Each structure stands twice: as structure tokens, then as C-alpha cells.
Amino acid sequence: MNNFIFENATKVIFGKGCVKEYLRCLSSHYGPNVLLAYGGGSIKRNGVYDEVYKALRDAGKNIFEFSGIMPNPTYAKVLEGAKLVRENQVDLLLAVGGGSVMDCCKAVSMAAVYQGDLWADFWARPGVVDFEPVPLGMVVTVSGTGSECNGGAVITNEALKIKTGRDYPKCNARFTLMDPAYTFSVPAFQMVSGGFETLSHIMEIYFSAPDKENVSDDIAEALMRGVIRDLRAAIANRKDYAARSNLMWEATMAENRILKLGKQTDFQCHMMEHQLGAYTNCNHGAGLAVLHPAYYRMICNAGVKKFARFAVRVWDIPTENKSREELAHAGVEALADFIKEIGLPVTLRELGITEETPLEEIANSVPLAPGSYGKLTHKDVLAIFRECF
Ligand code: NZQ
């Protein structure tokens, strides 16, 4: 395994009823002013807003609101939130939502106190956070990104057409409340997209050096099998609490840094999807679903031993009468079949991309990951986009 240092500062409270039971007490550790941040309004329709609001009111908080955080949050929205934090002297920023709300709030927690140009100094390139961001708490309402337990924040700069993520440990939430029952109201498409996002995170770590036997790959295989099983169960029965709770924790496990320990990691597929998102605002999990099979077909031979292992250990493909190459490709096709089975898109057209979309310009804007088995070029990225079109 490669060397590593591990720390995760987020306290996790997981389970049915956790907001009612713990939010009041958790928020009492901070000053009186809370900024309650959320997205387009799903929390007002499913009762989550009322539960959160009551807990904060019972704790005697002054509640200010930051609403309308959009999927694929923009840098402009980050600056809007930062202004609210400063104007209301906010002591605790409470993100109630999915990856978009959580990511936006992490960037807000920095922007509210940083004096310089946050984008230039921390998102255009990695920076050093030598100041204290505003304390952050989270209530997760849709699972998939794992943002609740890391410092990662993926932000879209619309003016520059760049969607990029940075992981600053100082942006880890102080606490995260995860009630799987909150995810029952998530629309089927978003539930599946979030589940696939989790699978993608695991694969992006698994398909990278080192490939000698290691703890991370063993955990990754168990998690991938779990996500596949639990997605099937949650699709069959939308109210399956066991499946929803597993999916929620699998998402956290995939991105709470534990799996990355000792691994180089790849994330080339994420970088391709992020730039498609920057230009077209497509759904993140669905974009990943379209790209993964084409990307893996391209790099399969370069990582043939690992893809063959994936076929056997994750998809239970029998080894008899198959060369290692055939086995490896069968694993990739099993992944492609699963994407169809769970009803995610398989072409860029289904994501709303048209002949007018500047695919070559997008391909050229994609950062090239050093950890990929295939070491892509921008021409390769364009070839993947064209194959998926
Ligand atoms: O905005 P509202 O009305 O709340 O609706 C949301 C949104 O439309 C809805 N939703 C959330 N909880 C719900 C619900 N609808 C009904 N009932 C509920 N309980 O779901 C929709 C999608 O929400 P969003 O937060 O955008 O989804 P997700 O969690 O997939 O987050 C995606 C964002 O996270 C970034 C992605 O790039 C994207 O911007 N990522 C963040 C990562 C990280 N921080 O580690 C890693 C990921 O790879 C990813 O890049």
C-alpha cells in the first residue's frame, strides 16, 4: 500500500429519527445565528424542513435562510451564500439536502471569511486553508455523493465553463445527520443516479495502482456488490428501509477517504463528466453512467488483470473457457448491462446533448488524470464522447 495519513473530523449520527433526537443538542454547541441552507424546495414538501426548523427553534436559534441551491451549484450561488453569512453573523451553517447543497455550503463556509478571490486561490488550483471556515452541519436528504463526510466541494464557474472539485479537510462538516427515511421521497431517477454515483466513486478508486492485494480493493469489492444488491432492492421496493439505509452508508463509505487510503485513484471519468456538466448542466450520476462503459472499454486491455478480477469478484462471471482479456471485457459489459437494467441513460443524447454541443471544445477542457490505466489524450476523450453520442 502507498503511505497515508488519515483523519476524518465529521461526527456521524445515522438512523431513523436522528434529526428529531439530536439536532437540537448538536446545534446548542454553536452561537445563536444559524443559516438554514437548502435546494429547490423538496424539503418543504416532504416534511424535512418542518423537523429541522422545529429542532432549531427549540434550541433557541435565530434562523436565517439560504434557499434555491441548484443541482451543480454555481460559484455565483456560493458568493450569494457568503454574503448572507456575513450580513447575519452566522455561527452555524446548516446544509439540508444532497451533494449540491452540501458542496455549496462548504465553499460558502470558506468564502464568508476569506478576504481574497476564493475561486482563483482555492478552486482554479489547490490552496492552503490557513483560516477557520464557518462551522458546518449537515442533514442528508439524498444519498450518492458522500459529501457529508469529506471536505470535497464541486463547484461550477459558469463564466469560465469549469466544473471542478477540491477536498479541503477544514470543510468537513462538524456533524452530519443521516436519516435514511428522508430519502424515501427522492424521485426514482435521482435515487438510481445517486446509487450509480456511489458505484462510480468506488470504481474510480479500485481501477488504479497499486494492484497488489490490498485492503482498499477488498473493501471496494464488498461495497460494489452491496450497491448493486441494494439498488436492485430499492428499485423493486421504494420503501425498503434496509436497502435505503445500506445505500446511504455505502455512499458515505465510498467517499469518506477510507477507500482512498493507500491508492493512487483515477477519477478520469468524473473529470470528463464534470466538464460535460459545466457546458450542459447534465445530471452527474447519469452522465457518469453514460461514460463509464466507453471509458472502460478503452482502458480495459491496459488494466486487464484488474478488470478480470472485477468480472469475477463483483459480477460473478464464470472463468471457464475464457481468456483473461475475454473475462475483463465481460466485466465491463456486465457493468453496461446493469446500467441499462436500472434505467439510466446510455447515450449523451439522452442527457440532452445535441449536434450543437461543442464536444471537441469540451473534450479539450477535460483535465487528464495521472492515475488512469490508459493515460488518455484529449483525442481519446473526444473518441469516448463520440462513441457515447
Ligand atoms: O433541490 P431540491 O428541491 O431539494 O431537489 C433535489 C435535487 O433536485 C432532489 N432531492 C434531494 N433530496 C430529496 C430530493 N427530492 C425529493 N426528496 C428528497 N429527500 O434531488 C435533486 C438532486 O440533488 P443534488 O444535491 O444535486 O444531487 P446529488 O446528491 O447527486 O449531488 C450532485 C452534486 O454533487 C457533486 C456533483 O458533481 C453535483 O454537483 N459531487 C460532489 C462530490 C463530493 N462533494 O464529494 C463527489 C461527487 O462525485 C460529485 O461530483
Residues whose N, C-alpha, C, O or C-beta is under 5 A from the ligand:
A	BS01	NZQ	G39 G40 G41 S42 I43 I69 P71 N72 P73 G98 G99 S100 V101 D103 T141 V142 G144 T145 G146 S147 G152 A153 V154 Y182 T183 S185 V186 P187 Q190 H284
